[in-house]
Amino acid sequence: MSSYLRSLAARFLRRSQTANDLDEELRSHVRHRADDLERSGLDRLEAERQARIEFGNHERFKEECREELGGNFIDGLMQDARFSFRTLRRSPGFFVVAVLTLALGIGATVAAFSVVNVVLLRPFAFSNPERLLWIYAQRIDAPRTSFSLPEYCDYRDGNTSFEGLGAIGSYNANLSDSGDPERVQGVRISANAFGILGLRPFIGRTLIDADDRNGAPPVAMISYGLWARRYANNPDIVGRSVNLNGEPRQIVGVLPRNFALPNLDTDVVVPLQPESDPRRNARNSVSFLRFVGRLKSSVTPEQAHAELDSIRQNLRRQFPEAYTGKTGVTVVPLTEEIVTNVRTVLLTIFCAAAAVLLISCTNLAGISLSRAAARQRELAVRTALGATRSQLVRLLLVESFILAVIGGSLGLFLEIWGQGALLRLVPADLPRIESFSIDWKVFAFASGATLVATIACGLAPAWLLSRSDLRAALVSGGRGSAGGNLQSRLRTWLVAGQIALALVLLANAALLFRSFTRLSSEEPGFDSSNVLTVRLSLPQATYTDRAALVQYYEQLRSRLAALPGVQSVGLVSILPLAPKSTSTIPFTRPDRPPAKREDTPSANYRVVSADYFRAMSIPLLSGRYFTEEDDGDRPLSAIISAVLAAKYFPDRSPVGERLMLDDTDAEPRQVEIVGVVGPVKQTNLETPAKSDIYLPLRQVPRDGLSWLRFSTYWVLKTSTPAIEQSVRAEIRGVDPDVAVGAVRPMDKVMAAALASRRFSLLLVGSFAGAALFLAAAGLYAVISYGIQQRTREIGVRLALGATHRSILAMIFREGSFLLGLGTTAGLLIALALAKLVASQMYGVSERDPFTLALVSLLLATISLLACWLAARRALNVDPIVALRAD
């Protein structure tokens, strides 16, 4: 091995010296032989001539010596590379088309992979994440809901399946320091959860057990994103004090950049402090926690699930009143729960991008086949001069490698250059996307894609070459086609494959488009036009009682209503379609209580002001809207949705009827239904509207008002679109310490609800368009090449009286055969893969015949247009010139 490496070094590091040494050694051999001949009686000139004759061709000996040195294969590759560069310079058109085609395919695939990498492939911030489970409570109408604080303590202390069980609940806070107040979303977390997760902070420390104890100094952690956005990555943030909901807290650390939890924002993290929470012993307290547990090494998820369910059954027997409607627990792997909602979408996008790369490669392979046929005389001459088939194959693969490297580098550059535009398309709620970056995996994938492109583009002509009779090509002077029938069949399959893949992508894009348009046209139950939404969060320290809270809202309402163009102003506790915001309340009809407490139904629960329905144009179907008289001095009122009315009052009008609300934030109370409004899609546009119960702001009990400080939404019906700054000024004018969140039109709220579908549609649609273009270009290239090879035949046909119409018919028959073959294969593949995209469909079948027929017609139109453009060349053939052609 060491001698080989020395030989390799001598060849490439001391090339000129090695060549000189070899020349000198050969001359020395000739001199020694000449000396022997001179001693035998010949004169010097004759002896040297005879020695050179006996020694033979010096160059042959040099070649043999070089073959014995290390690196002969590398030297051959370098020669092939130099020749390939010269060949490509002589074909600039082919070079540009090939590079751009591969740049499109590789760039699209790398862009899709970069998103898949950060969301699905990049390691989580947790240690041994495969042993982490995320645990929900189950209700009869909700398989994923929350636990109460007493339940957490019971499950934590009663299980034997977990090394530790932590609790996590949402926590919304007003953050104030030297900058403007800001509303941040975060979590309360039991301090043991960080040990359970195996989490290491980016800087500082995590929460520890001492932070969870009663009387511990108030501390917090912040996310990497908040640290970068608000504090410019200043490491001195650790130890600084900030106000969260009016309470000073010391920042002790910054979370890892790729930290994420399922369906929870983590801008700030504060200790749960379960033992000091007043809800610790209140069995009917609000449910707001989810659990995270690390399995013991000897326990399976199924065993842990069974034990948790056994604990639940025991608790239900002990505290039946506290387990109304709760039916079990849901246990899922933590990492799967983080990405489960986006996995199918991202993999669909990645497969679409990979299909574009495959089409690019097959397209270029077809062009390379044509070039290989055109270069058959050159390759035959090389064979005659001693080149082996393996050397010719290597030459073609080196040329493909050069094209793939240049195209891949350009594609990677376009991905890096355009990542800002890509991130603007990505939905803001895509998990872990805030840690997006181009890492070594992306470069490794780009290298792999380049290698695949090299093999895909060079393999077909190389394989064809291995089965061709190059001697016959040399004898024929390069006329015809090396491996003619085989080459024709191979090009046919390549083009048919491109058409099939293009049809699959077009069908997927068309189905996504139809689903998106159906969803966009869904009636949400309100009119979003000319509605401005404002999210507010009040400082808890200032608004400690109900009177102050209501006074603030009334003062702000009157000031907002006085703005120019504002027609009505309303307040709602949770805005329709607001992300990650839900609130439900159990209810019963006093005259029809459920047979079992766990069968108690629940409805979406919203607190609204009197003008909310008018501002959102939610229609009143019967009864009346709330008025200013619906206050604490009158009987409790409620407005219900038509869905609840139809389901629970099917035989009579619900107006005047009563409901019993079992709110865990307050005592159970009876309300009178004063009105019925139209159904509203509160959480998303995909699912049908559910039962809604609206309560008037002025009648909500004191305990129920506490969370209204955390977050409320104002909606303004206005004819003046540009009033955002005026709205912010009015809010600051009433109280400058109030945190103002997003101020945006309701149309944008609805658009955000469709962001994930829009992202998928834009990317898959773009890839489908690229696939259509490449497939049409591939068909054009094959038809053009066929016409070029058959120029003489076409000339003979024209000379014998064939019309242009018959020539066109002949060419279109060939194109139609390729189109029919590819379309048939594409339809079969699309139907076979339909189930994989079924979850992304809305209002349209994944095997919708109309959509499949439409995309087939579009593909046929574009493909036949490509055939016609190629066929024009045949119409310009001069029979005389064609017959004279060699």
N, C-alpha and C positions, 0 to 999 in steps of 0.2 A: 504493500500500500504506500509506504514512504517513497519507494523508488518511482511509483506512478506519479505521486504528487510532485516529486522533483522534476520528472520528465514534463509534467503539465506546466510547471512554473517556467522551465526552460523554454517551452514552446511559445508561451504567451507573454512572459515578462522579459525574455532575452531573445526575441524572435530574430533580429538581425544578426546577433552574435552567433546564434545557433545555425543560421543559414550560412554564414561565413565559415564556421567550423566545418560544416558538412562539405562545402565547396573545397575547402583546403584538404580535407581528408580524401575526397575523390581525386583531386589533382595529385596528391601524394601517391595514391595507388597507381595512377597512370605513370608517374615519374619512375617509381620503382620497377614497373614492368618494362619501361623504356630502357632503364639502365641494364636490366637483364638481357634484353634484346641487343643492346649495343655491345655488351661483352661477348655475345655470340657471333659478332662479325658485322652486324648492320651498322650503317652510318646513323648519326643522331636523328636526323630528320625522318628517315625511314623507320627508325625504331619508335619514335613518338607516334608516327602515323599508324604503325602496326599495333601499338599499345592501345590507342584510342579505338581502333576497329575491334580489337579483342574485348575491350571493356564494355563496349556497347553504348546505348543512349544514357547519358548522364541524368536526364530528367526522370527517366524511369526509375533509376536507383534512388534519386532524391525522393520521389513519391513513395517508394517502398520504405525508405527510412522514416519519412514523416508519418507513415501509417503505424510504424512501430513505436513512435513517440506517443505520450498521453495527449488527449484532447483532440484526437482526429475527428470525433463526432461533433464536438463543439466548433471546430474549424469549418466543418461542412455546414453546420447551421448558420454560421456567420456568412459563408459564401452564398447560401440560399437566401439569407436576409438581404444581402447587398443586391442580388439579382432581382429579388421580389420588389425592392424599392425602385429599381430601374424600370421594371415592368409596369408598376403602378403609375410611375411618372408618365409613361407613354400612354396611359389610359386614364386621363384625369376625370372623365365623365363617370366611368365605373368607380373610381376611387371615391369621388364625392358622394355618389349614391350609396355606395356600400357603407361608408363611414356614417352618414346621416341616418341610414336605416338602422344600423347597430346602435348608434347613439340614442335613437328614439326608443328602441326596445330595451336596451340596458338601462338607460336613464329612467324610464317608467318603472321598471322592475326594482331598481335600487330605491327610488322614491317610495314605492309601496313598502318595500322591506324596511326602510328606515323607520316608518311608523309602526309596522308590526314588531320591529325589534324593541323599540322603547316601551311599547305597551304589553306585548306578550312574551318576549324572549329575554329581556334584560332581567338579571337577578333582582329579586325583591330585597328590600332592606332588612328582611327578617332572617334569622338563622334557622336552618332546617325547616323551611316553610311547609314541607309536605306533612308535618305533624301538627300544623295549626288548623283549628276548626273555628268557624264563625257560626254563632248559634242565635236563632230567633225563637220567639214564642209563636205559637200558632193560634189563630182564632178561626171560627167556623167560616168567616168571610175573608180571611187574610192569612195566607200561609207564612208570611214574614212580617211579624209585628214585634213589639218590644216587651221587656220585662220591667217589673217594678223594683225598687231598691230592696225591699225585704226579700223578694224572690232571689235577687243576686246573692244576698248573704246566705240564704238557704242552700242554693245550688253550690255556692263556693265551699261551704263547710260540709256539705253532705255527700259530695262525690268522691270516688276513689279512682276514677279513670284518667284524671288530668294531673300533670305536674303542677299546674296552676290554672286558675280560672279568673279572668279579668273582666271588667265591665266598662262599657264605652257608651256614652250618650251625647247627643248633639248639644252644642253650647254656642249661642250667638251673643256677641258682645260688641259694645261700643268701645273702640280703642282710641284713646286720646293721649297725646304727649305734646311735643313742641309743634307738631304739624296739625293739619285739619283733622277733626274727628272722622273716624272711618268705621263703618260697620264690617265686622269680620265674622266669618263662620268657623267654628271650631268644635272641639269635643271636650267633654269631661271624661277623664279616664282614671281608673284605679291605678295607683302607682305600680302595683305588681305586674300590670300589663306590659310594661317595657321589658321586664325580665322574661316574661312569657314569650314575647315577640322576638327576644334576642336582638334588640334594637340598639344601635350605637348612634349617638348624635353627630351631626356634622361638626359643630363646635359646642363647647360647654359640656353639660351633663344632662341626663334624662331625669325624669321625676323618680324619686326614691320613696321607700316606705314611710320615712319620716314626714314627707310632704302630705301624706294622707291622714295623718293623725290630727285629732282635735286640737285646735290652737296653734297649729304649725304656721310659720310665716307664709303668706300668700305668694305663690310662685307661678310661673307659666313658661311654656316653650312656644316658639313660633316656627312656622314653616320656612323652608328654604325660599319659597316664592315670595312670601311677605318680607323676609329679611332682605332679599335682593331688591324688591320693588320699593319698599318704604325706607329702608335703612342702607341702601347702596352697598350691601355686603360688608358693612362695617363690623369687624370682629369685636369691637368694644361694646356691642349691643349686650353681650353677656354681663350681667350684673346691673344693667340699667333698669330703672323702674318705669312702668307704664301704667296707665289707668285702663282697666277693663270693667265696663259697667260702673264706673265711678270708684272702683276699688283699686288701690295701688298694688301692683304685683311686680315682683322682680323676675326678669327674664333670666333663666338659668341655662338655656341651651337652644340650639337651632336643630330642627329635625333633618334627617337625611334628605337629599334632593329627590330621591325616587320613592319617598314614603307615601303610601296611600292606604286608605281604608274603604271598605265597600259603601258606596252611596253616602259618604260623609266628607265634608270639606274639613281640612285640618290647618287652617291659618293659625289658630292658636290652640294650645292644649293646656288644660288646667287640671289639678287633682280632683278626683271625685269626692274624697273625704266621706265615705259612706257612714262611718260611725257617728259623725257629728251632724249629719243631715237630719232635719226634723222628720223626714219621711221614712226614716229607718224602721220604725215600728208601726207605720200606718199601712195596714194590709190593703186598703183600698186606695192607696196613693197612685199617682199617675205612673203609667208605664212609659219609660223613656230610654231604657238600656238594652244594648245588645251585648252578648258575651263573646269573648275570645278565649280559647283554651289550647294548651299544648298537651297532646296526648302522651301518656307514658309509653315507653318503647314496647311494652308487652300488650298494649290495648289497641284494638281496631276501632275505626270510626263507628262501626255498627254496634259494638259493645258499649261505647260511650253514649251513643244515642239511646240505647235501651236503658242504661242506668239513669240518664237524665229524665227519660219519660217515666221511669219508676218513681223518681223523686217528685215529679209533677203530680202523679196520681196520689202519692201520700199527702202532699200539700193540699191538694183539692179536697181530700177527705177531712183534713184539719180545718181548712178555711174555705168552705164552699162559697161564701159570699164574695170572696176576693177573686174567685176563678170563673166569674161569669163570662161565658163565651170562649174561654181558653180551652183548646182541645189537645195541645201537644207541643212539641218542640221541633224545629227544623235545624238540621245540622249539615253544614256544607264546608268543603275546604276553603280556607280563607283566600288563597291566591286565586282560586277559580271564581269565587264570588266577586272579587275585584274586577275581573275582566270578562265575566260571563256575558254581559249585555252587549259587548262590542266584538267578541271573538269572531262570530259568524260574519259580521260586516267587514272586518279587517281581512279575514282570510279570503272572502269573496273578492275584495279589491286586489289583494296580492295575486290570486289566481288569474284575475283578468290581466294584470300587468305581466305575469309570466307568460300568458297566452300571446300577448303582444311581442314579447321577446322571441317566443317560438316562431311566430309568424315572420318576424324580421329575419330569423336565421334561415327558415325554409325559403323565404324570398331570395335571400342572398345566395343560398345553396343552388337555387334554380338558375340564377344569373351566372354563378360560378360554373355550373354544368355547361352552359352555353359557351362560356369563355374557354373551358377545357376542350370542348369540341373544336373551337376555332384555333386552339393552340396545338392540335394533335400533331401537325407536321413538326412543330418545334420539339414536342416531346418525343416524337419518333426519331428525330435527328439525335437527340440526347441519348436515346437508347442505342442507336447505331454507334455512337461514340463511347459506349461502355457504361452508361448510367443504368443502374438497376431499378426495378420497379419501386423498391422501398425508398430509393433516393428521390424518385419522381414524386411519390406520395408525400415524402417529407417536404419537398419543395412547395407543393400545393398547401400543405398544412401550415408551413411557415408563412406563406402569403396570407392565409386566413387569419393566422395569429396576429400578424401586423395590423390587418384591418380591425380585428376584434379589440386589440389593445388601444388603437387610436379611437375607435368608436366608443369603447368602454370608458376611456379617460374623458372623452368629451361628455358622455352621459353622466359620469360621476361629477364632473365640473358643473354641468347644468343642474344636477340635484343639489349640490352645495350652494350654488349661486341662487337657486330658486327656492331654498328651504323656507325663507321668510314668507313667500307667497303660499307655499304648502301649509305652513302653520296657520295662516289666516283662513284657510279653508277648513282646517281641522276643528271639530266641535270643541267648545271650551270645556265641556264636562267629560271629555275623553280621559279615562284614568291614566295617570302618570305622564301625560303629554307634556307637563311643565318641565320635565327633565329631559326633553328632546335634545339630542346632540348626535353628531356623526362620530361613532366610535369605531374601534378596530373591527367589530363584526360587520359593519357596513362596508368597510374597505375589503374585508375578506369575502363578503358576498359579491361585491363588484368584481373581485378577481375571479371568483368561481363562475359568475355569469360570463365573464370574458372567456374563460376556458371552455365553457359550454358552447358559446358562440363560435369559438375556433373549431371545435370538433364538429358542430352541427353544419357549419358553412363549408368546411373542408372535407368532411367525410364522404359526402355524396360524389363529388368529382374524383376523389381519391379511390373510392370503391369502384367507380366506373372505370377508372384507369386500369385497375388491377384485373379487369375482365375484358379489356379491349385488345385488339390485334394491332399493335402500333406498326408492325412491319407492313401490314396491308395499307395503313395510312401513309407510310413513307412511299410505297410503290405507287399509290394513287395520287401522290402529290398533294395530300391534304384535303382532297375532295371527299364529300360524304361526311359521315359521322362515325367516330370511333365508338363502337358498341351502339350503332344507330338505334335499333329497336329498344334495346335496354335503356339507353339514354332518354328516349322519348317516353317510355313507360315511367321512368323515375321522375321526369319533369311533370308528367301528368299527376302522379300521386302527390308530389310536393305542392303543386298549385291547388289540387283538390283539398289537401290538408289545410292550406291557408284559408280557402273559402269556408271550410267546415268550422274552423276556429273563429273566423270572423262572424259567421252566423251565430255561433254560441254566444259570443260577446254582445252582438247586436240584440239578440233575443233577451239576454239578461238586462242590458241597458234599457230596452224598450219596456220590459216588465217593471223595472224600477221606476221608470218615468211615469208609466200609467198609475202605479201605486202612489207615487208622489203627488201627481195631479189629483187623483181621487181623494187623497188625504188632505191636500191643500184646499180642496173645494168642500170639505166637510163643514157642516154648520156647527160652530162651537157652542152656540146658545147665546151669543152676545155679538154686538157689532164692534169690531176692533178699530174701525176707521175713525180718525180724528179723536182718538183717546190717548192721553198722555198718562203714564204711570210713574209714580214716585215712591221709592221705598225709604222708610224712616225708621230710626231706632232711637228711643229716648233714654237719657241717662237715668239709671235706677235711683241714684242718690237724690235726684231732684224731684222726681215724680213718685212719691211714696204712698200717696193715697188716691182714692178714686176721684175725688173732687178736682185735684190738681190735674190729673190725667185728662178728664173730660173737658176741663176748662181750656187746656192747651189745644186739644183737638178742635174745639169749637172756635177758638180764636184763629187758629190756622185756617180752618175751613172758610171763615168769612173773608180772610185776606186773599186766599186763593180764588174764591168765587168772584172777587172784585177785579181780577186781572182782565185785561181786554180780550174779548173773544171767548172767554170761558162761559159755557152754558150751564154746566152742573158739575158738582164736586162730590165725590163719595169716598168712603173709607171702607176697606175690607181687611180682615186679619190675614188672609192668604189669597193672593191673586191667582185667578185661574191660569193654569199652565206654568206657574212658577216652579222652577226646578227644585227637587228634593224637599218639597214642602207639602206635608199632609197633616190633617187633623180630623179625627173621627170621634163620634160620640155614640154610645149605646142608647137605644130608645125603645120604648114599648107603648102600646095602646093600653091605657088603664083598664078598658073593658075587655081586652083580649091579651092577657099576659101569656108569654110562651110557656109551653109545658115543661121545658127544662131551661134552667138559667143560661146554659151554654148556647142555647138557641136564640139568645137575645140579639136582634139585628143591630147594625150600626149604620150611620150615615156620615157623609162629609159635613164638617161643622165649620161654619163661618160666622164671624161677628161683623156686622156691617152698619154703616150709618144710614140715615133715612133716604138719602139721594143716591145711594150706590147703584140701585137697579136702573135708575134713569140714566146715570152717567154711562153705564155699560150697555144700555138699551136691551136689558133682559126683560122680556115681555111678561106682563101680569095676565094670568089666565083666569083667575077668579079671586074674589076678596079684595084686599087693598094692600098697598105698600106700607112700610113703616112710616110713621110721622114723628115729629118732635115731641108729641104727647106720649109716645111709648117710652116712658121713663120709669124710675123706681117707684113712683106713686101709683102706677096702674098695674093691673094683672099682667103676668109675664106673657109675652107674645112671641110667635115664631112664624116664619114663612117657610114653606116647604117647596120642593121641586115637583114637577109633574110626574117624575119617575116614582118618587115616594108615594105620591097621591094615588097613582094607578095601582101600585103594588099593595098598599096597606089600607086603602079606602076605595076598593074597586066598585062598591055598590052605592056610594053616595058621595056628596061633596064633602071634602075634609074641612072646609071653612067652618069654624066654630067648634070643631072637634079638639080633643086634647091629646097631648103626648107626655109621657114621663121620661125625662132626660136623666140618665145615670152618669153624670159627669164626675170623673174622679178628682177634678180640681175643685169641686164644690159639692154641696149637699144635693141629693136627687131632688128635682123640682118638676113641677107640672107646668106646661106651657099651653096656651091656646093658639091654635092655628088661625091666623088672620088673613092669609093669602097663599096663593099657589102661583109660582112663576115657572117659566119654561126651563127645560133641562139644560144644564151647563156641563161641558166637559172640563172638569176641574184639574185633572192630573196630566192627561195627554189626549191627543186627538185620535189615537188608534182604538181605544176601548170605548164602548158606549157610555153615555152619561149615566151616573149612578144617583142614588138618593142623596139629597142635600137638605140640610136644616140651617136656616139663617136666623140669628138672634140679633136684636137691636143693641147697638152700642150702649145706650143709656140704661139698659136693664141687665147687663151682665153683672153677676155678683162680684164682690171685691176680689175674692180668690180667683175668679175667672179672668179678671182684668190684668192680673200680674204679668202674664206673658204678652199682653198687648204693648207693653213698654219695649219688649225685645224687638219686635218687627211688625210694622203695619204698612199697608200700601194705600196711597191716595190715587184715585183715578179722576182725571179731568176731561170732560167732554169739551172740546175747544175747536173753534174755527181758525185759530191762529197757531200754526205749527211751531214757530220758533219762539217759544216762551220758556225754554228750559232755564235760562239765566234768571229770568224774572221769578220763576218758581223757587229756585235756590235762594234768591235774595229775600223772598218773603219768609222762607223757613228760617234763615239766619236772623231775620228781623224779629221773629217771635222768640227764638232761643238759639244762640250761636253754638251751644254745646250739643245740639241734636245732630247725630250722624246721618248724613244724607247718602243713601246708596244709589243704585242705578236710577237714572231718569231717562226713560225711553218710551217711544210710542208703543202702544199695545200691538201694533202690527209686527214690530221687532220681537216682542215677546213670543208671538205665534211663530215667527220665523225661527227663533231659537229653539222652539219645541220640535221643529223639523230639521234641525241642524245636522243631526247624524244621518238622516236619510238624504239630505241635500249633498252632504260630503260624499256619501257612497255613490249617488247618482252622477255627480260631477266627474269623479275619477273613473268610474266604470264607463260612463258615457264617453269621456275623452279617450279611454283605451279602446273602446269599441269603434270610435271614429278613426283612430289610427289604424286599427286592424282592417277596417273597410278599405281605407286608402291603400294599405300595403297589399291586401289581397287583390284589389283591382290592378295595382301596379304589377304584381306578379303575373296575373293573367295577361296583361298587356305585353309584358316582356316575353312570355312564352309564345303568344300568338305572333309577335313581331319576329322572333327568332325562327319560328316555323315558316313564316313567309319568306324570310331571307334565305333559308335553306332550300326553299322550293321555288325560288325565283325562275329557274329554268323551266320547271314544270308549268308554272303559271304562264310563262311566255309561250310555251308550246300550246297550252289550252287556248290562249287568246288567238294565236296564229291559226288554230284549227276552227275558230269561229265561236269560242265560248264568249258569253256576254259578261259584262261587269256584274250583273245581277247574279249570275251563276257562280262567279268567283266569290262574291260576298256570301252567298248561301253556303258555299263550301267552308269558308272560314268561320261563319257563324255556327255551322254544325259542330265544328271542332270546339269552339268556345262554349257552346251550349252543353256539349258532353261534359266538359270540365266543370261547368257551373252546376249541372244536374248531379254529377257525382259528389261534388263538395256540399251542395245544399242537402242532399239526402243524408249524407254522413253527419252534417251539422245538426239537422233536425233530430236524428236519432240520439246524438250526444246530448243535445239540449233537453230532450224528453227524459233521458236517463239521469241527468243531473238536476232535474227540476226540484226534487225534494230538498236539495241542499240550500236552495234559495227560498223555500216556501215561507220561512219565518220572516222574510223581508217583504212579503207581498201584503197588499191591503186592497181589498175590493176587486181583486183580479186573481184568477187562477194562475199558478206557476206553469201550467200547461195550456194557457189560453190560446185557442186556435187562431183567433183573429190577430193577436200579436205576432205569432209565429208566421202566419201568412203575410202579414205586413212587412216584417223584416226580410222575409224571403223575397218578396217583390222588390224591396229597396235594393237588396244585394244583387238581384238579377238585373235590375235597371242599370246600376253602376257598372256591373261586370260587362254587360252587353255594350254599354257605352265605351268601355275600355277596348272591347273587341272591335268596335266600329272605328275607333281612332287608330288601332293597329292595322285594320283592314284597308284603310285609305292608301297605305303604302302599296298594297297589291294592285289597286286601281291605276297607279301611276307607272306600272311596269310596261316598258316598251318591248313588244315581242321581238323585234329585230335585235335589240341590245341583249335581251335575255338569251336568245339563241346563240349569240356570239360569245356569251360568257363562258369562261373556262370552267 
